[in-house]
Amino acid sequence: MEQEKEKKFVVLFPGQGSQSVGMGYDSKDDETVSYFLKRADEVLNFPLSSLMFSGPEEELTLTENAQPAIFTLSYALFQVMKREFSKSGKELKNFCVSAGHSLGEYTAVSCAGAISFEDTIQIVRFRGKFMQEAVPKGEGAMVAILSNLEVIQEIIKNKENVWISNINSENQIVLSGKKSAVDAVCEEMKEKKIKFIPLKVSAPFHCPLMEKAREKLSKVMEKISENGFDFPVVSAHTLEFYTKENLKETLLYGVVAPVNFLGCIKKLHSMGFDTFVELGPGKVLSSLVKRIIPSAKAISLNSAKDVIEFAREFSVGSSR
């Protein structure tokens, strides 16, 4: 039993911003990925898979499209991993815990069996739509600042309409808020010679300005059935484990609350986890993990082929 414990790893699921035209195309012939791509199209009554493969990019990047696209590919790749573990006589749920970044938390709880694929893809589609609508276009903004949390907290402590929305690593903090307030902070950053990167987003996520989105989403969530968890999932909003009882409350809280990815990874590492596997498009989370815990093993699996190779290597390693 102790040997199995040492072999456990963290599965990480990415959030919005990881999407790109062509995502999933190299995995479309895998039977499991193909099934969930088709299922997504059917449930949404919308050719999501075509948008993922061919774009146009400006349509794919719309929040209400990007979120179900990232969720679908990430979920499908997890099911491929589950399938491959089963082939070697292992149950994936015995070897993993999970976490996600923003949208990725929905993927994590769905992969853990707490909400069905069909319900989750509709939730994230609505979530994207409601977040898009919560603040009129052009009135909100987000900026990534390459400095530590204490410095940024000091800068914004007496300012209105600007909040910390993401703590991604020791030296990457994201602010959200009204555009005028965010612009004013950026001017102060220039004066202090602190590097920052304005983000190309359609709304100021993970701050109190998303309250309308949270209220609308809560009505959608009322109709959803929740189940138990097949494996543990940590929330990057509360830094606590999800339960069937706190599931909806925690997901809704995350709409208006900051993402503390740094704290989440540190918590998991303190529990003994040193292997982190990002499933889905992009390499954002694996890159952040390497910054947070340089000694950790952090890999990104973007395709069915990548996942199959990982599962086979893990199977060989864990049987030694």
C-alpha positions as CSV (number, residue, x, y, z in Angstrom):
1,M,0.0,0.0,0.0
2,E,2.9,2.4,0.8
3,Q,4.3,1.9,-2.7
4,E,1.0,2.9,-4.3
5,K,0.9,6.0,-2.1
6,E,4.3,7.1,-3.4
7,K,3.1,6.7,-7.0
8,K,0.1,9.0,-6.6
9,F,0.0,12.2,-8.7
10,V,-2.0,15.4,-9.1
11,V,-4.1,15.9,-12.3
12,L,-4.4,19.6,-13.1
13,F,-7.1,21.0,-15.4
14,P,-6.5,24.3,-17.2
15,G,-8.8,27.4,-17.4
16,Q,-9.7,29.9,-20.0
17,G,-6.8,31.2,-22.0
18,S,-5.5,27.8,-22.9
19,Q,-7.7,27.4,-25.9
20,S,-6.4,27.6,-29.4
21,V,-7.7,26.8,-32.9
22,G,-6.9,23.2,-33.7
23,M,-7.3,22.0,-30.2
24,G,-8.2,18.3,-30.0
25,Y,-7.7,17.8,-33.8
26,D,-4.7,15.4,-33.3
27,S,-6.9,13.3,-31.0
28,K,-10.1,13.2,-32.9
29,D,-9.6,9.7,-34.2
30,D,-9.3,8.3,-30.7
31,E,-12.6,6.5,-30.0
32,T,-13.0,8.0,-26.5
33,V,-12.1,11.6,-27.5
34,S,-14.3,11.2,-30.6
35,Y,-17.3,10.1,-28.5
36,F,-17.1,13.1,-26.1
37,L,-16.6,15.6,-28.9
38,K,-19.7,14.3,-30.6
39,R,-21.6,14.2,-27.3
40,A,-20.6,17.9,-26.6
41,D,-22.0,18.9,-30.0
42,E,-25.3,17.0,-29.3
43,V,-25.8,18.4,-25.7
44,L,-25.1,22.0,-26.8
45,N,-26.9,21.6,-30.1
46,F,-23.9,23.5,-31.5
47,P,-20.9,22.4,-33.6
48,L,-18.3,23.0,-30.8
49,S,-15.9,20.4,-32.2
50,S,-15.8,22.2,-35.6
51,L,-15.1,25.5,-33.8
52,M,-12.3,23.8,-31.8
53,F,-10.7,22.4,-35.0
54,S,-11.1,25.2,-37.4
55,G,-12.1,28.4,-35.6
56,P,-12.5,31.2,-36.3
57,E,-10.3,32.2,-33.4
58,E,-12.3,35.3,-32.4
59,E,-15.4,33.0,-32.0
60,L,-13.5,30.3,-30.1
61,T,-12.1,32.8,-27.6
62,L,-15.5,34.1,-26.6
63,T,-15.9,33.0,-23.0
64,E,-19.1,31.1,-23.6
65,N,-17.3,29.0,-26.3
66,A,-13.8,28.7,-24.8
67,Q,-15.0,27.3,-21.5
68,P,-17.0,24.3,-22.9
69,A,-14.2,23.7,-25.5
70,I,-11.4,23.5,-22.9
71,F,-13.7,21.4,-20.6
72,T,-14.6,18.9,-23.3
73,L,-11.0,18.2,-24.4
74,S,-9.7,18.0,-20.8
75,Y,-12.5,15.7,-19.8
76,A,-12.1,13.5,-22.8
77,L,-8.3,13.2,-22.2
78,F,-9.0,12.2,-18.6
79,Q,-11.3,9.5,-19.9
80,V,-8.5,8.2,-22.2
81,M,-6.2,8.0,-19.2
82,K,-8.9,6.2,-17.2
83,R,-9.3,3.7,-20.1
84,E,-5.5,3.1,-20.4
85,F,-5.1,2.5,-16.6
86,S,-7.9,0.0,-16.8
87,K,-6.2,-1.9,-19.6
88,S,-3.2,-2.4,-17.2
89,G,-5.5,-3.6,-14.5
90,K,-5.4,-0.4,-12.5
91,E,-8.1,2.1,-11.4
92,L,-7.0,5.6,-12.1
93,K,-9.1,6.9,-9.1
94,N,-6.7,5.0,-6.7
95,F,-3.7,7.0,-8.1
96,C,-4.7,10.6,-8.4
97,V,-6.0,13.7,-6.7
98,S,-7.1,16.7,-8.7
99,A,-7.3,20.5,-8.9
100,G,-8.1,23.0,-11.6
101,H,-7.5,26.7,-12.4
102,S,-10.9,28.5,-12.5
103,L,-12.9,26.7,-15.2
104,G,-10.6,23.7,-14.5
105,E,-12.3,23.1,-11.1
106,Y,-15.5,22.2,-13.0
107,T,-13.5,19.8,-15.1
108,A,-11.9,18.3,-11.9
109,V,-15.2,17.7,-10.1
110,S,-16.8,16.3,-13.2
111,C,-14.0,13.9,-13.9
112,A,-14.3,12.8,-10.2
113,G,-17.9,11.8,-10.9
114,A,-19.5,14.5,-8.8
115,I,-21.4,16.1,-11.8
116,S,-22.1,14.3,-15.1
117,F,-20.4,15.4,-18.3
118,E,-23.7,16.5,-19.8
119,D,-24.6,18.7,-16.9
120,T,-21.1,20.1,-16.6
121,I,-20.8,21.2,-20.2
122,Q,-24.1,23.1,-20.0
123,I,-23.0,24.7,-16.7
124,V,-19.8,25.9,-18.1
125,R,-21.5,27.2,-21.3
126,F,-23.9,29.2,-19.1
127,R,-21.0,30.3,-16.8
128,G,-19.1,31.7,-19.7
129,K,-22.2,33.5,-21.0
130,F,-23.1,35.0,-17.7
131,M,-19.6,36.1,-17.0
132,Q,-19.5,37.8,-20.4
133,E,-22.7,39.6,-19.7
134,A,-22.0,40.6,-16.1
135,V,-20.0,43.7,-17.1
136,P,-20.5,45.7,-20.3
137,K,-17.8,45.2,-22.9
138,G,-15.0,47.7,-22.4
139,E,-15.9,48.6,-18.8
140,G,-13.7,45.9,-17.2
141,A,-10.1,44.9,-17.4
142,M,-7.5,42.4,-16.1
143,V,-3.7,42.8,-15.8
144,A,-1.0,40.3,-14.8
145,I,1.7,41.9,-12.6
146,L,5.1,40.4,-12.3
147,S,5.6,41.2,-8.6
148,N,4.9,39.6,-5.2
149,L,1.6,39.6,-3.4
150,E,2.7,41.9,-0.5
151,V,3.8,44.7,-3.0
152,I,0.5,44.5,-4.9
153,Q,-1.6,44.4,-1.8
154,E,0.1,47.6,-0.6
155,I,-0.5,49.4,-3.9
156,I,-4.3,48.6,-4.1
157,K,-5.2,48.7,-0.4
158,N,-6.9,52.0,-0.5
159,K,-8.2,51.8,-4.1
160,E,-11.8,51.1,-5.1
161,N,-13.0,48.9,-8.0
162,V,-9.8,46.8,-8.3
163,W,-9.2,43.4,-6.7
164,I,-6.7,40.6,-6.7
165,S,-8.2,37.9,-8.9
166,N,-5.4,35.3,-9.4
167,I,-2.4,34.4,-7.3
168,N,-0.7,32.3,-9.9
169,S,2.8,32.1,-8.5
170,E,5.1,34.0,-6.1
171,N,5.7,36.7,-8.7
172,Q,2.6,36.6,-10.9
173,I,-0.5,38.2,-9.6
174,V,-3.6,39.2,-11.6
175,L,-5.8,42.1,-10.9
176,S,-9.4,42.5,-12.0
177,G,-11.8,45.4,-11.9
178,K,-13.2,48.4,-13.6
179,K,-11.1,49.5,-16.5
180,S,-10.4,53.0,-15.1
181,A,-9.3,51.6,-11.8
182,V,-7.0,49.0,-13.4
183,D,-5.6,51.6,-15.8
184,A,-4.7,53.8,-12.8
185,V,-2.9,50.9,-11.1
186,C,-1.0,50.3,-14.3
187,E,0.2,53.9,-14.4
188,E,1.5,53.4,-10.8
189,M,3.2,50.2,-11.9
190,K,5.0,52.2,-14.6
191,E,6.2,54.8,-12.1
192,K,7.5,52.0,-9.8
193,K,9.1,50.2,-12.8
194,I,7.1,47.0,-12.0
195,K,6.4,44.9,-15.1
196,F,2.8,44.1,-16.0
197,I,0.9,42.6,-18.9
198,P,-2.7,43.7,-19.8
199,L,-4.7,40.6,-20.5
200,K,-6.9,40.2,-23.6
201,V,-10.1,39.2,-21.8
202,S,-13.7,40.1,-22.3
203,A,-14.6,40.7,-18.7
204,P,-13.0,41.2,-15.2
205,F,-13.2,37.6,-13.8
206,H,-13.0,36.4,-10.2
207,C,-13.9,39.7,-8.5
208,P,-17.1,41.2,-7.0
209,L,-18.1,42.6,-10.4
210,M,-19.1,39.0,-11.3
211,E,-21.9,38.9,-8.7
212,K,-24.6,39.0,-11.3
213,A,-23.0,36.0,-13.1
214,R,-22.9,34.1,-9.8
215,E,-26.6,34.8,-9.1
216,K,-27.7,33.6,-12.6
217,L,-25.5,30.5,-12.4
218,S,-26.9,29.6,-9.0
219,K,-30.3,29.2,-10.6
220,V,-28.8,26.8,-13.2
221,M,-27.0,24.9,-10.5
222,E,-30.2,24.4,-8.5
223,K,-31.4,21.9,-11.2
224,I,-28.2,19.9,-11.2
225,S,-27.8,16.6,-9.3
226,E,-24.6,16.1,-7.4
227,N,-22.9,12.8,-6.6
228,G,-20.0,11.7,-4.4
229,F,-16.4,12.0,-5.4
230,D,-14.4,9.1,-6.8
231,F,-11.1,10.8,-5.8
232,P,-10.2,14.0,-3.9
233,V,-10.4,17.4,-5.5
234,V,-8.9,20.6,-3.9
235,S,-10.5,24.0,-4.6
236,A,-8.0,26.7,-5.5
237,H,-10.5,29.2,-4.1
238,T,-11.0,27.8,-0.6
239,L,-7.9,25.5,-0.5
240,E,-10.2,22.9,1.0
241,F,-11.3,19.6,-0.4
242,Y,-14.6,19.4,-2.3
243,T,-17.4,17.4,-0.8
244,K,-20.9,16.5,-2.0
245,E,-22.2,19.0,0.6
246,N,-20.1,22.0,-0.4
247,L,-19.9,21.3,-4.1
248,K,-22.3,23.9,-5.5
249,E,-21.5,26.5,-2.9
250,T,-17.8,26.3,-3.7
251,L,-18.2,26.4,-7.4
252,L,-20.4,29.4,-7.2
253,Y,-18.1,31.1,-4.7
254,G,-15.3,30.7,-7.3
255,V,-17.1,33.0,-9.7
256,V,-16.5,36.0,-7.5
257,A,-13.5,34.8,-5.5
258,P,-9.8,34.9,-6.4
259,V,-8.0,31.8,-7.7
260,N,-5.1,31.0,-5.4
261,F,-3.3,28.5,-7.6
262,L,0.0,29.2,-5.7
263,G,-1.7,28.2,-2.4
264,C,-3.3,25.1,-3.9
265,I,0.0,23.7,-5.3
266,K,1.8,24.5,-2.1
267,K,-0.9,22.6,-0.1
268,L,-0.7,19.6,-2.4
269,H,3.1,19.6,-2.2
270,S,3.0,19.8,1.6
271,M,0.8,16.7,1.5
272,G,3.6,14.8,-0.3
273,F,2.7,15.2,-3.9
274,D,5.6,15.9,-6.3
275,T,4.2,14.9,-9.7
276,F,1.7,17.2,-11.4
277,V,0.1,16.2,-14.7
278,E,-1.8,18.9,-16.7
279,L,-4.5,17.5,-18.9
280,G,-5.9,19.6,-21.7
281,P,-4.8,22.3,-24.1
282,G,-1.8,24.5,-23.4
283,K,1.0,24.3,-20.9
284,V,0.1,27.1,-18.6
285,L,-0.3,25.1,-15.3
286,S,2.7,22.9,-15.7
287,S,4.8,26.0,-16.3
288,L,3.4,27.6,-13.1
289,V,4.0,24.5,-11.1
290,K,7.7,24.5,-12.1
291,R,8.0,28.1,-10.9
292,I,6.2,27.3,-7.6
293,I,8.0,24.0,-6.8
294,P,11.2,23.8,-8.9
295,S,11.9,20.3,-7.6
296,A,8.5,18.9,-8.7
297,K,7.9,16.9,-11.8
298,A,5.4,18.8,-13.9
299,I,4.2,17.6,-17.4
300,S,1.6,18.6,-19.8
301,L,-0.4,16.1,-21.8
302,N,-2.3,17.7,-24.7
303,S,-3.3,14.7,-26.9
304,A,-4.6,11.2,-26.6
305,K,-1.2,10.0,-27.8
306,D,0.5,11.8,-24.9
307,V,-1.9,10.4,-22.4
308,I,-1.5,6.8,-23.7
309,E,2.3,7.1,-23.4
310,F,2.1,8.5,-19.9
311,A,-0.3,5.7,-18.8
312,R,2.0,3.0,-20.2
313,E,5.1,4.5,-18.6
314,F,3.3,4.8,-15.3
315,S,2.1,1.2,-15.5
316,V,5.6,-0.1,-16.0
317,G,7.1,2.1,-13.3
318,S,4.5,1.2,-10.7
319,S,4.8,-2.5,-11.3
320,R,8.5,-2.6,-10.5
